[in-house]
Amino acid sequence: MKNIILLILVFYILILIQTSFLVHFNIFLGEFREFIPIFIIVVLINIFESRNKFLGIFSGILGGFFLDIFSGSFFGFYTVIFLGISLFIKFILKKYVQPVLRRA
Amino acid sequence: MKTFRSFKIIIIAVFIIIFLIFLNLTPLGGSFKNLFYLASSPIQKWLWGAGGSTSEFFGAISEIENLKKENEELKRQNQELLAKNVSLEELKKENETLREVLNLGLKSEFKLKFAEVIGKEVAEDSLIINQGSKDNMAQGFPVITSQQVLVGRISEVYQNFSKVMLISSKKSSFDAQVFEKKAEGVIRGKGNLNLFFDLVPKNSEISPGDTVVSSALSRNFPEGLLVGKITEVKKSDLEPFQKAEINHFFDINSVENLFIITEF
């Protein structure tokens, strides 16, 4: 529960920074710069959390939902994309990475 | 135990899907966004200002070499403009006298409303401003800066906030003309704060450095609002029209306050 509250706070602060502070730094990555902070956190949580935990998937849903609130798309657009990314990472880790690690 | 866990996940997934459908299909979606913007606006306003000044600071450091050249160029332009201003003042006086003689009233100015920028939408050329339906905002109102530079128009209205679709948005296009040359064309947004001038007849003489303003043909915006400067003209024998790249006058880093034209 503590992790979830912490995650909500982190994503909320990140989305505020993304939509107001980072807008002024049009240096690289073009329009994609506005996804990067939340995207990196979602990917890192999914990669490094232990097996059979769902915080990574929850972070995908939550990060996507915050992006939905501060975007012009319909609710669910980024939620589904980030959920998909989380599930994809989980699948790759379960199918290809963890068997190799277990063997080693 | 495993079945109970799967059941729990399914319940949560169904709940999330219902919640998202509910937000999309009911007006509560707008209220939900409005509530978030309302709670975040003080922090966002502060972050917007901080971002602008930080980027200006670093921009100034990296461009210190160009600043000297630019300063000299600006001084030269300033002198030219002063000379133009003097002759325009004389024309204005003459115009006023003629109006009095002809008993014509001055063209009514726009009715403006002041707004502050709160933030930008994720991955889209839209700004969020602190004026909403309770301040009588409506879709389609043009938005300008204090220097009469065209910024965009209101695309969505919430109770306390509105979204301004920038002219650089891919969804935006409007009629414009080259100042003093009467070369008409269409300004189209390219996204990521970029614009181009399209559908300019080939026989129209346009060149880099020309100023583009909104045209009378554009019903969405008043005539004569500043849009940008032509940086590059693209002519091709295969295409019936010419195109031009535009460097627009609206600078997102320095903008904090905007004006909404409620009547024109």
Interface residues (C-beta under 8 A of the other chain):
Chain A: I15 L16 I17 Q18 T19 S20 F21 L22 V23 H24 F25 N26 G30 E31 F32 E34 F35 F54 I61 L67 I69 F70 S71 G72 F74 F75 G76 Y78 T79
Chain B: I9 I16 L20 I21 L23 N24 G29 F32 K33 F36 S40 I43 Q44 K45 L47 W48 A50 G51 G52 T54 S55 I118 G119 K120 E121 V122 A123 E124 S126 I128 S155 E156 K163 G191 N192 L193 I252 N253
